[in-house]
Amino acid sequence: MNPDASRPRAAQAAGRRPSASARRSSHSGGIPAQERELGAQGRQTMRRLLDAGMAEFDQNGLQAVRVDDIVRRARTSHGTFYLYFKNKEDLFRALLRDCLHDMGVVTDEFPVVTHNDAGRAALRAWVGKFCDTYAAHAAVLRVLTQAEVISDDVWSDGLQLMFRLAEAMTTGMTAAPREVAHAEHAELTAVACLMMLERVNFLFSVEVRLPREEMIDRLTAIIFAAFRN
């Protein structure tokens, strides 16, 4: 299986994505757009540019994409682009804000996982939500893993999210009463589990054919076992 052999298409994950309003709940546009109040037509234009940017980043990666490519796909002009975004990196940051917002929601929903079937079911439901959210923002998250082509502040935002996720997982997996405490190295265990989750979802996003529901079952089983003696 070669992740570079094919690129994902946005429609592939459409059935598992949140609604458009949920996915764009944190969008305020780029630096130019934030300096004024947008009307309905302005918001629609900005959304078209964001969709075009997402599609271009998805297909070609951040480094290779030009503003020319984005405006051509959005069927608009350079002048219109610069009414909403300072440059392509500014557009990417708008997409990233939305991604971080939705991942933050998933983070806040991490359950207290009891050491029984109910706890395992709650964990599986959360893993499914994580996978859905990753699928909705896969292009942005793939760019975020390319530290050499993004700025330090953007990379820092991604790291902060990972550590926040790890903290939520550590708390949720160790909060329930148990016969023998097993909190030693729980934070590192959480980081390892999150790295595993990210890599599996990366493979999903590049069209590596893995059985999704079975993989969610296995991911759940591994995380559930990792925090037990």
N, C-alpha and C positions, 0 to 999 in steps of 0.2 A: 504494500500500500504506500503510494507516494503522495503526500499531501500537496506537493507542488504540481502534480499532474493535471489538476483541474481546479478551477475557481468556482466558488459558490455563486448562486444567483439568488437575488432577494426573494423571488417567489417561492423558492424551495421551502422556506421556513414560515411562509405566510400563515399557514393553518395553526401555528403554535404561538404567533406573536400577540402581544397585547394590542388593544385598540389604538388607533392613531392618536386619540387624545391622551391616552395613558403614556404612550411612547414619547410624546412631545410635551409632557406636562411641565418640564423645566426649561423649555426653549425660550430664550429671550433674544436670540439672534446674535450677530457679531457686534463688534464695538460700534460701528456706525448706527446700527439699528437700535442699540440701547440708548442712544442719545435723543431719541424721539419716540413719540407714541405712534404705533402702527395701526392703521385701519384694517378692515377685513381684506381688502385687496392686497395691501402690503404684507399681511400675514400669509396670504395665499402664495404670493410671489416668493417670500422667504422660504416657505415650506417646499416650493418647487426647487429652489436652489439647494436646500438641504437634502432633498431626495436625490437630486442629481449628484451632489457631492458624495453622498453615501454610496451610490452606485459606482461612481468612478473610483473611489477608494477601495471598494469591494473588488473591483475588476483589476485595478492596476497598482494599488498601494499608494500611500501618501506621497512618497518621494517622486514618483513618475507623473503624478497628475498635475495638470496646469489649469489655471483659471479658464483658459480657452476651452478646455475639455468640459468643464462644469457648465459654462454658459451655453455651449453648443448643445449639451444634453438637455439643459433646462429650457432651451429655445428662447433665450433672452440675450441681453447685451452686456458688455463689460461695464458700461455705466450703471446699469441696474444692479449688477453684482456688487459694485462698490458702494451702493446705497445701504447695503445690509452687512457686508463683510469687508474687513480690511485686506484680507488675502486668504489663500486656501487654508492656512493654519488657523486663522480666526474661525473659519467655517468648521474645521475639524473640532475646535474647542467647544463650539455650540453643540455638535453631535456628542462630544464626550460628556458635557454637562448632563445631557439627557440620559446617557448611559449610566453615569455615576448616580444619578437620581434613582433610576429604576433598580440598579444593583443595591443602592442603599435601602430601598423598600424591602427587597429580598433579605438583606442582612437583618433588618429589624424584625423580620418574621421568623427568624430561626427559633424553633421550638425548644422547650425543655424536653429532652429525650429520656423518657423513663426506660428502665431496663426490662421491657416486656414487649409483647406484640403491638400494643398501642403506641409505645414509643418508637418502635421500628417503623410503623405506618406513618407516624408524623414526620419522621426523618425522610422517608421515601417521598412524601408529598413535597417537602421542602427541596429535595434534590431535583424533583421534576420542575418546580418553579425556577430554580437556578438555571436549569437547562433551557427552559423557555425564554428566560430573560437574556441569556447568552446568545441564543439564536437570533433574537430581535436586534442585537447590537454587535453581531459577530464581526462585521467589517471594522468597526471602531476598536474592538478589543484586540483584533489581530494587529492593527497598527500600533496599539499601545504596547504590545510585546516587542516592538522594534525600537529599542531604546536609542539606537544610533541615528534615527531619523526624526525624533521628536525632541522637544525642548525639555530642560530639566524640570520645569514647573509642572508640565503635563505628566511626565514620568512620576513625579512626586505624588500627584493626585491619584494615580493608579496604585502606587505603593500604599498610600494611606487607606485606600479602599480595601486592599488585600489584608492589611493588618486589622482593620475594623471587622472584616469578615471572620478572620481567625479568632479575634476576641469573642465575637458572638457565638461561634462554633464551640470554643472552649467553654464558655459559660453554659450554653445549652446542653452540652454533652456531659458536663460534670456536676450540674446543679441538682440532679435527682438523687434521692437517697439510694444507697447501695450497701451490700453486705461488707465489701472491702473497698476502702477509698483507693482511687487510682488517678490522682491528680498530677503525679510526677510527669514532667515533660509534656503536659497536656497542650500547651501552646504550640510546641514544635509539631506535635501530632496533628493539630489543626492545620498548620501551615502545609504540612505534607499532604493532607487530605485535599486541601484547596488546590494545590498544584496538580494533583491527580485529576480533580474535577475540571480544571481549566484545560488540561491537555486533552482529555477525552472530548470535551465540547469543542475544542479547536478542530479535532479530527472530524466531528460531526459537521462543522462549518465548511470544511473543504471537500465535502462530498465523499469522504471515506465511508463506505457502506458498513455501518455497524448497526446491529439490532437495537434501536433506541430504548425500548421498554426493558429489554433484558439487561442492557448496560446500566440503566437506572437501578434495576434490582441489584446488580453486582456492586455498583458504587455505594448504594445504601448499606449493603452487607459489609463491605470493607470498612466504611466509616463507623458503623455500629460496633464492629469487632475491635476496631483500633483503640477505642476508649475503654475497653473492658479488660479485665485481667485474663 
